[in-house]
Amino acid sequence: MALYPTVEIGYITRIKSGDPTKIFNLFFDVRGDDILFRLNQEGKSVLISMPVNRDEMTKDHWFKVKIAFDLKNDEIILEIHNKKMTCEGVSLPDEFRPEIVFGKSDHIIDVPSIAINQLKVGNTKSYVFALNETKGEFVYDQEGRLCGKVDNPIWLINEAYHWHKEACFSSNTEAGANYNINNNEIYYFNRDSIFTYNTKSKEITARAFAERCPVKLSLARSFIDDAHDKLYAYEVYHDPPDDGPTIASLDLTTLTWNVESYQQLSMQLHHHDSYYDPEQNLYTIFGGFGNMYYSNKFYTLNTTDKRWEVLDSLSGDVIYPRYFSTIGYLKNNHCIYVFGGMGNESGEQIVGRRYFYDFYKVDIENKQVQKLWEISDDEINTAPARGMVILNDSCFYTLRYPESVSNSFLKLYRFSVKDGSYQILGDSIPILSDKITTNAHLYYNEHQSRLYVTVQESKDDVSSSLTVYSLSFPPVTLEEYAGIPTGSSRIPTMWILVIITLAVATTIVAVIVKIKHKPENKESVPQTILPTTKTEMISETAQPNSIFLFGDFAVFSKNKRDITYMFTARLKQMFCLILQYSDAEGISSKRLSDLIWPDKSKDKVKNSRGVAINHLRKILNELDGIELVYEKGCFKIVTNSEMYCDYLKCMEIISTNTVNKYRQQFLNIIHRGKFIQFFDDPVFDYFKQDVEYKLENVIQHQIEETFSARNYQTTVSLTEAAFNIDPLNEMALSYNLKSQFILKRENEAITTYQKFITEYKKTTGENYPHPFRNYWR
C-alpha cells in the first residue's frame, strides 16, 4: 500500500469473521517521525502497536503490509515494511471466512486516502490481484481469470501511463524554470518575480523581487544549489556590446539577488544540457549551438570561484559537436552520460546537420570517453529534451520529440545502457516547438516516485508559458497499460468479489473482499466483452465547392458536379504547386516556370504559363470560395469558408490540435488514400514528406489513444491510414492485429498480415522475421 502527504490518521482495513465480537481492524496515526500502526480487536483491545519510521517506510512510496491469522495457535501476525510482531492468545475460531474491507465499512465512514497494489488473499489456495486494470468493473487474478466485479474504481495504473497536467504559468518577458527536488518546489522566474509550485502540497505562490535580477535574461538557464538554498541564473554569452553580469544567485529565502560573475564564453550555446553535482558544488554543461557552430565541449562552473573552465584532456572516443543532446550523471561511478542530439563532425553549421542516436560514457576521474552504442533509429528526426534520468547503470529515461515540427509531441523512452534497446512509456505531451527558446526538461522525484516534466513554450522568444506534467514511477508501456487479461473463463474454487475505490489525494479508498466456498461442480462463467465505441467510416459523398488531394484527385463544382476531368496532368501539377506555397507569400512566376517547364526557353515558358494560368482560373470559377490571385510577383490560392479542401482542413485540424474534436472528419480525410498519390513527380517529394510526417505523428498518437480507450474499430481505421503512408509500419501492424483479434475478426487479421509480409518481401527482399502467432493475444 501507499500513503499520501495529506493522510495523517485513519482505518486501513477491517476484517469481519462472521462473529460480531471478532472484528479486527488496522489503524494508523502519524506521530512526528514515526507512523504508529495498531491492530485492534474492535470494541475490545489493542492487540499490536507497531511504530515504524516514516521516512524509511515511505522512501519508495510503496510498502508491504501483511496480516496473518494462525487459527491453530490462536495468533495474529502483523508485518509492515521490515518489522514483524505477533499477538498470542487471541482465541480465534477453527474456521474463518473473512469479509475484508478497505475503507468505508458499517459505521466507519471517514476513511483515509490510500493506495492498494498487489492484493493477495488466501492460505493454501491464494488469489493475487495486481489491480492494474485501466478501466471497467472487472477484476482478474494472476491466471487471467475473471474473478470479481469492481464498483467505483479509480485505477492507479492510469497515473503511470497518462501524464497529468499539474500547473500552468506565463510570463510576458524572458523567463527560466527549474525544479528543487529536495524541497519539492518548481520555480518559474523572470527578472522581476518568481512563481513557486510545490509538487507535494500543490500550492502556488507568486512573489516579487525587491530588486531585479542583475543578469539580462535571454536563454534564462539556471541550476539549484539546495545545500545553500540558492538558485543560480546564468547566460553564457551576451550579444555585444552588452558586457553586464552573466551569473547571479538568488537567495530563495530572502529573494535577494547577488552578482556572481561577468565571465562570458566565446559563443552562445542554445540547447545545451547540464547537471549539477552537489557534493563537489560543480555545475557542468555540454554542447549547444551559436554563431553558426555546434559545440562538443564540457564546461564546468564551481560555485566557489564562479568561473567557467573547459573539461579538457579527454581521451578515447570523440563526441561530435552537437546541440539538443541530453546528459545525465551517475553518482555511484562518477560518470557523465551523453545521448543523441543534432550536429555534424566538423561543427560548422554550413556543412548541414544530422540527427545522432549515439550514447557515450564519460569517466570524469580518468577523463576517458567511451562510445557505448549507436542505433539506427526508426523514429524520424527526433531529438531528446533536457534532463536525462539515469538511476543506475542498466537504463536511462529521456524525452524525445521531432523538434522541427511545430505542433509536436514529447514521448518518454527507457533505453538500455548496454545496447540501446528501448521502450516507449506512457502517452505523449503536446509541445509547440516553433521558437528556439522552447524547451522541455525531465526530472525524477525519488521520494514521491514521480517523474516531472516542465514544458516551456514561446511564440516570440520573449514571452513564454510553463506547463508542469507528472507521471507515476515506474511508468508503463502501452502494451502493459492496455493489456487485457486472458485465461480460463471457469469459476475458480473460490469466488472473489472485489469492490474497490482506489484513489489519491482526498478521495475515499474502499476494498471489500469476500471469500466463499463454491460447489464442486464448476459452472462456466459467461465471456465478458469489454465495451467499445464503434466508429464507422463515412464514405466520401460529393459536396459543393470541394477539392480532394488525398487518394484520387477529385473536384466538385458549386453545383456538386464532378469536374475532375477538366484538370489535365499539367493543371493538377500547377494547382498543387501553387497551393503548396499559398500559406506563405505564394510562388513566384520564375519558380513556377522552373519547376513545371525546366527545359523550355524563357519566351516559350511565358506563353505556356499564361495559357495554363488562364485555364486554371477558368476551372476554379466553377467553384465558390476559391480564387487564384497574383500579387507582388507571386501566385497563390485564396479560399474562404465556402470552399472545402481536404488537405487544408486536415492541416487546420492538426495545427489547432483538435483531432479528438473532429476525429471522424480527420478519419474520412486520411482514409481516402495517400496524399497526392496521383503524382510521382519528384517536385512534390518535399511537400508529401512534410504532410506525411505531420500525419504520422498525429496518427500514431491517435492509434495509441483509441486503443487505450478500447475504440478498436477506429484503431483499425487509423492503422489502415498509417499503411497509406508507410506500408511497412510495424507499429500500425501490431495495433491492427491486436484490434482485429479483440473484435473477433481473425480472417481480416490474417489478410492484413499476409498483405504486410508480401509488401515486406517485395520491398526488402527478405522474409518478415516475426510470425503471425507473435501477434495473437
N, C-alpha and C positions, 0 to 999 in steps of 0.2 A: 504494500500500500504506500501511499504518499500523502503527506500533509501539505497544506498551503499556508503562506505567510500570515493570513488573517485568522487562521484557526488557532485557538488557544485552549479550548476545552470542549468536551463532548463525548457521547457514546459512539463507539466504533461499531460494535455488533452486539446482538442479543441471541442467545441460544436457548430455545424453549424445548423441554424434554417431553412435554405432554402432562407432566405433573406440575401444577401451578406453584408448588413450593420449590421446584427445581428449575429455576430460570437463572441463567448466568449471563453476565454482560461484561464487556471490556470497555473501560472508561479511560480517558487520558486528560491530563492537566499540565499545561506548560508552566513551569516554575523556574524562571531565570534561565540558567544554562542547561537545566535538565527538563526532560519530559517525564512526568510520573504516570505510569500505566498501572491501572488497578483492575484486577479480575475479581468481580463480585458475585456472590450468590445473592441474587436480587431480593431485597427486603430483609436480608438476614445478616450478612457479614462480608468483610473484605477477605478474600482468600489469598490473593497475592498482590503485593505492592512492589513495583519494579521501576526505579528511576533509571533513565537512560540519557546519556549525554546528547544534547540536542544537535550540536554541530556535527558530531561524529556520526550520528544516526542519519541525518538528512543530507549528508555530504553528497551522496549520489542520487538524491531525490527519492528513489525507491528504497524501502527497507522491508525485510521479511518478518512476517508475523505468523506464528503457529500456535494453535490451541489444541491439545491432545487430551482425550478422555480415556483413562485406563480403568475400564469398568471392573476388571478382575481385582485390582489392587486399590480401588477407591482413591485414585489420584488424578489430579489435573495438572498438566504441564503447560507452562507458558514460555514461549521463546519469542523474543523481539530483538532484531538486529543480531548482535553477538552475545546476548545474555539469555540465560535459561534458569527458570525457577519452578519448583514443584510444590504443590499443596497436597498433603496426605489426609486421609480420614474424612473424605468429603461425603461418604455414604451415597454412592452412585448406584443406579439400578443395574440389573443384569442385562437388560435390553434397552437400547437407546435409539429412538427415532427422532432426531432433532429437526426443528424448524429454525433455520439460521437467517437472521435478518440484519442487514446493514442499513442503518438509517431509521426512518420512521417506523415505529412499531408500537401498537397499542397506545399507551399513554405518553410515549416518548415522541414528541412532535418536532421539537427544535433539535436539529442534528447538524453536525459539523460538515464542512466541505472536505471530503477526502477522495482519493482515487484508489481504485482497486485493479489489480493486474494479476494474471496467472492464478486464478482461484482454483483450489484443489479441495475436493470433498470426498471422504470415504475412509475405508480401513483396508480390508483385504481386497476390496474392489474400489478403485478410486476413479474419479472423473476430474479431468483437468479442463478448465475453461480459460483459454487465452484471453477471452474478452477483447479480441481485436477486430470484431466486425466493424464495418464502417457506417452501416445504417440498417434499418429494418428492425424486426421484432423477434428474430430467431437467434438462438444460441446453439453453437455446435461444440462438441467435445473434441479431444485431441485426435480422435479417429475420423473426424469429419461427419459424425452422426448428428442429425438434428435431435437435440435432447430437451429443448425448452423454448419458452417464449419470454420475450422481454417487453416490459411496459415502461414507457417514458425514458428511453435511453439517451444518454449523451456519450457517444463513443469517443474515447480519448485518442484512438489511432488517427482521427482526423487532424489532431493537433500536430501529429508527426508527418502529415502529408500536405495539409493546406497551410500556406503562410498566412499568419494573422496580422492584419494591419493594426499597429498599436497606437500610433500618433502621427500627426502632421504639423509641420511648421512652415513658415515662409519668411523671407527677408527681401526687402527692396534693394539692398546693397550686397556686395560680395560677402559671403559667409562661409564658415567652415563647420565641421562636425567631428565628434569623437565620442568614444564610449569608455567611461571609467568603470571597468567591470567589477573592481573590488567594492565599490560603493553603489553599484547598480544604477549609475547615472549616465544618460546620454546628453551631451552638450551640443547645442547649435548656436553659434555665436557670430556676430559681426563686430564692427569696430565700436558700436555703441551699447550693445546689450547682449544678454545671453538667455537662452531657454534651457531649462533643465527638465529632463523627463526621467523619472525614477521607474525603472523596469520592474521593480519589486512591488512598490506601493501604487504604481500607475499615476502618481501625482505629477503635475506640470507646474513649474514656476517660471516666471519671467522677471529678470532683474536688469536694471540699467547700470552701466559703469559710471563711476564718479568722473573718470577721465577716459577719453577714447583710447582704443588700442593704438599704440605708437607705430605699429607696422602697417603700412599701406597694403591691404589685403588684395590679392589677385587670385592665386590658387587657394589661398587660405588653408594651407596644410597645418596639421597640429599633432601633438602627442601628449600623453598624460604621464606625469610623474606623481604617482599616487602616494609614494612614501613622503613627499613634501606637500601633497595636496595642491599641485600646480598643473596648469595647462600651458603648454608652450605653443605659441602660434609662430609660424615662420614662412618666409619666402626665400627661396634660394637665389632669386635673381630679380632685379628691378630694371625696367627699361630706362636707359639714360634719358635725361640727366639725373634721375632720381637716385640719390645716394643715402636715403633715410635708413632707419633701423630695419633689420631683416629678421631678427628673432626677439620675441618678447614673451615674458612669462606672466600668467595670470594667477594670482593667489585666489583659490576657489572659495576661501573662507571670507576674505575681506573684499574680494572683487577689485583688487588694485593691480595695475599693470606695472611691469618693470622691464626696461630695455636690457637685453642680454647681449646683443651683438649687432654690428653693422657689416659683417663679412658677407660678400656675395660670391657665388660660384661664377664660372665663366659663361654659363648659358642657362636658359630656362629649362626646367625638367618637367614638362607636362606628363601627367600619368605615370609618375614614379611610384613605387610601392615601398613599404617601410616596416620596421618593427622596433620595439623598444625593449631593451634588456635592463630591468630594474636593479639587478644585482650589481651590474657594472656602471649603472647610470649612463648607458650608451644607447644612442638612437642611430639607426642605420637606414640609409635609403639606397635604392638600386634603380638603375635605368632611367628612362624618361626621354622626352623629345623637346628640342628647342633649337632655334637658329638654323633650321634645315638639317639638323643632325640628330641621330639616335645615340644614346649613351649606354655603355655597359660597365660603368664604374660603380663601385660601392663607396659611399661617403659616410663617415661616422661623425657623430656630434656628441661630445662628452658634456653633460650638464654642469660639470665643474668648471671647465675652461671655455665652454661655449664657442668652440671653433670646429669648422668642418675639416676633416682630414680624409685623404684618399686611402682606402684599404688596398694597398698595393702589394707587390711581391707575391702575387698569387701564381701558383704553378698548376700544371695539369691541363685539363680541357678548357677550351676558350668558350665563353658565353658571348654570342654575337650581340652587337648593340641592338637595343630594343626599347620599346615602351609598352604599356598595357600588360606588363608581366605581373605576376603575383609572387610574393615571397613570404616565407614563414621561418620561425626559429624554434628549434627543438632544444629545450633546456638540458635534457639528460646527456646529450652528446656535443653540445655547444656548436651545432651546425646550422647554417642557413640553407634553406631550400628555395630554388627558383623554378617557376613553371611558366612556360608559354610567353606570349607577347607578340608584338609585331616589329619588324625592322629588317635589317639585312646585314650581310657580312662586312660591308665597308663602313656602315654607319652613316652614309650620306643619303639624304632623302631623295636626291635627284636620281639615284640608282633604282628607286622603287622599293616597295616593302613587300614582305611576305609574312604569313602567319606561322608562328612557331608553336609546335606541340611537343616541346622537349622539357626535360626535368634534370636539374643539377643539384648536387650536394656540395656545399662549400664548408670545409672544415676550417673554422676560424683559427684555432690554435696552431694547426700545422700549415695553414694558408694553402690548402690543397683543394682544387676544384675537380669534381668527378661528375661526368655526364652519366646519369643512371639509365636513361632511356629516351627514345624519341618515337612517337607513334604517328602513323598516318591516319589522321582523324577523319571520320566520315561526317563530322559536323562542318558545315561550310563557313569558313572565315569567322570563327568565334574567338573572342579574347577573354581572358579572365578578369574579374573585378579585383579590387584590393582586398587584402586580408586573408591569406591562406591560413586555414585552421589545421594544424598538424599536432596531434596529441601523442603520437608515438611513431616508431619507425616502420609501421606497417601500412598506414594510409594517410591521406590528407583530404581536406574538403576545400572546394573553391566554387565560386560562382562564375558562370561563363555566359556570354551573350554576343550576338552579331552586332558589334558596336557601330557598324556603318549603316545599319537600318534604323530609321528614325523611331518608329514605333516598334519596339523590340521587347524581348522577354529575358529575364535572368533565370538561369536554371542552376540548381545545385548539383555538383558532381562529387563523388567519392572515388579517388584514384588510388590504385595500389602503388606504394613506393617502390616495390620490387620490379614490376613490369609494365605499369601504365594502364593496366586494365581498369575499367571504370564502370560505375553505375550512376544513373540519373536518379536523384532523390527528390521527393516532394513535387508539388506543382510549380508553377512559374510565377515570377514577379514582373509586372509591367515596368518598362523604363523608356522614357523619351530621351533618345541619345543624340539630339541634334547638335548640341554645343559641346565644346571641348572641356568645359568645367563640369559637365555632367559626370557623375561617378557613383559607384556603389561600393560598400565595404561590408565584409562578413566578419562577425565576432562570435565567440563562444563563451557563454557563462556557465562554468562548471557547476557552481552552487545551485543554479536554477535549472540545470540540464536543458538549456535552450540555446538555440542559435538566434542571433540578431543580425539584421541587415539594415543599414541606413542607405537610402537611395536619394541622392541629391540631384535634382534636375533643374536646368536653366534654359530659358528661351532666348536670352541675350548675353550670356556670360557675365551678367552683373547680378540681377535678381535671381533668386532660386527658391525652391521648396525642398523640404526634407521630409521623407516618409520613413517611418520605422516599422519593420516587419519582424515577426518572430516565428520560430518553428521548434516544436519539442524535439529533444535529442534523446536517442538517436533517430534520425529521420528514416522514412521508409520509401521503398521504390513503389512505382505504380503497380507492379505485379503483386507486391506484398499488400498494398492498400486495397486493391480491387479483387484480391483472391477470394473465391467463393469455395468454402469447404465442400469436399465431396466424400463419399463413402457410403456406408450402409444406410439404408432408409428404414431399417428394422428397429423396433423399440428395444433398447438395451434392458438388462436385468432391472435396473433402477431407472425410474423416470424423474428427470430433473426439471423442475420448474424454477426459472430464474427471473425475478422481476428486479430490474436494475435501473437506477438513475445515477450514472457516473458523471461527475462534473468537476469544474474548478471554480475558484472564486467563492461566491456565496450561494451557489445552487445546492439543493439537497442531494445527498447521495443515499440511495437505498438499494440493498440487495437482499432478496429473500430466496433462500434455497430450501426446497422441501424434498426429502428423500423418502420414497415409499416403495415397498416391495410390490412387484407385479407378478401375475400368474406366470407359470412356467410356459404355457402355450403363448408364444410371442405372436402378436398381430403386426401386420405391416402398417407402417405409417405412410399416409399419402405423400407423394412427392411434392415438395414445396417449391414453387417457381416464384422467384422474386419479381416484383412488378417492374415493368419497363415502360418507357414512354415511346410509342412507336411514331416515327416521323416518316411519312410517305413523301417521296419526291413528286413534285408537281411538274408535269411535262410542259415544255415551252408552248405557249399559245401566241399567236400573232397579236401584237399590240401596236397601236398607232405610234408613229414617230419613234421607232426603235431601231437600234443597230447592235448586232451581236458579233463580238470578236472572239469569244470562247467557242471552241468547236468549229462548226461550219460557219463561214461568213454569211450573215443574213441581214437584210434591211427591209423594214416595213414602212410604208408611207403614212401620211396623215389619215388616209382612208383605209388603213390596215392592208394595203395592197403590197404583195411581195414584189419589191423592185430590185432584188438582189442581182437579177440578170443584167441590169443596166451598168453594173460595175465590171469593167474589164480588169484583167490582172494588173495593168498599169495603174488604173484608177484606184483599185484596192491598195496597191503599194503606196500611192501618193497620199491617200486618205490616212492610212495608218502612220506614215511618217510625220505628217502634219499634226495628227492627234498626239503622237508621242512627245512632241516638243511644245504642245499647247499649254502645259501647266506652267511654263516659263514665258519667255518673250516670243516664242514661236521659232520657226525655222527659216533661215534666210533663203533668198532666191538662189544664191550660189550654192549653198549647202544642199538644197533640194535637188538642184540640177546635177551636182557632182555625184549624188547618191543614185539617182534614177537613170541619168544619161551620162555615165562616166566617159564614154568613148566618142561622143559627138562634139562637133565644133561649137564654138560659142554662139554663132548665128543660128545654127540648126536647133541647138538646145533651147534658145529663147523662143523660137517659134513653137516647138513641141510642147514646151512648158505652158505657154499661153493657151494653146488648144486644150491641153489636158485640164488646166485650171478652170477654163470656161465650162467644159463638160462636167467637171465635178460640182461646180456651183449650180449648174442646171439640175443635176440629180438631187442635190441637197435641198433645192427649192421644193421638192416633193414632200419634204418633212417640215413640221413646225418646230421651233425651239432650237434650231441649229443653223449656224452661219459660218461661211469661210471668209475670213477678213484678212486684209493685207495692210499692215501699218508698220512704220519705221523699218521698212525693208524686209519684213518677216511675215510669213503666212502662219495663221493659227486658226483652230476651230473653237468657236464660242457657242456655248449651249446654255439653255435655261431649263426650268423645271418641266416644261412641256416635252422635252426630249429625254429619251432613255437610251443609255449606252451601258451594256453590261460591264465593260471594263471600267468606266468612270464610276459606276455605282459600287463595284467591288472595291476599288481603291478608296472610295469615300467610307465604306463600312470599315475597312482596315484602319485607315488613318484616324477615324474617330473612335476606334476601339469599341464598336457597337455590334460585334459579331453575334454575341448572345442575343441581343435585341432583334436582329434581323437574320437570325440563323437560317431560316427557311429560304429567304431570298438569296443569301450567300450560297447555300447548297445548290439552289437552282442554277446559279451562275456557273459555279465551278464544275457542276456535273455535266454541262454541255460538252466538255472536252478540253483539250489542251489550248492554251492561249495562242492565238494566231497560228493555229495548226495548218492553215491553208497556205502558208509561205515557208519555204526552206531557205529563203534568201538570207545570206549572212548579214545583210544590212540590219536585220531585225534581231540578231543574236543578243545584243546587249539589252534591248527592250524586253525580250522574252525572259532573259535571265533575271532581270530586275523584278519583273512581275512575279515570276515563279518563285524567286527567293522570298519575297514578301508572303506569298501564298503558303509556301512550305512551313514557315514559322507559325502562321495562324492555324493552318490545317492540323499540324502536329499538336498544337495546344488544344484545339477543339476535339481531336480524336481522344486525347487523354481525358479531357473534361467530360465528354459524353459517355465514354466508357465507365468512368468513375461514377457517373450519375445513372449507370445501367440503362442508358438510352442506346441500346445496341444497334437498332436499325439505322439510326443516324450515324453511329460509328462506322458501320459498313459503307454507307454512302460517302462519308468523308474519306475513308481509305481508298475507295474507288476513284475519287477525285485526286488523291495523292498519287495513284498509279498513272494518272494522266500526265503528271509532271515527271515522275520517275518510276518507270515500270519495275525497277528493281529495288523499290523502297521496302526494306525488310521490316522496318517498324510498322508500316502500313499492313504488310502481310500478316504479321503476328496479331495485331489487333483485329484484322478482318476475320482471321480464322477463329480466334477466341470468341468473337461476337457471333459468328455463324454457328459455332457449337452450342453456345448458350441459347440461341434462337432455334436450336434443333434443325439446322439446315446443313446436315452433313454433306449432302450431294453438292450444294453450292460451294461449300468449303473445299471439297475435292477439286471441283472445277477451277476455282481460284488458284489453288496450289499448283495444279497441272499447268495452267497458263503461265504462272510465275516461273516455274522451273524451266519451261520451254524457252521463255524470253531470256532467262539467265544463261542457258546453254548457248543460245544464239548470239548473245552479246559477249560473253566471256570465253566461250569455247570450252568451258568446264561444267561438270555436273554440280548442281546445287548441293552443298555439303550437309544441309540439315533435313533429315527425313520428316515426312508428314506426321509421324507419331509424336515428334517433339512438341507439336502444337496442340496435341489432344489434351483437353482438360477433363 
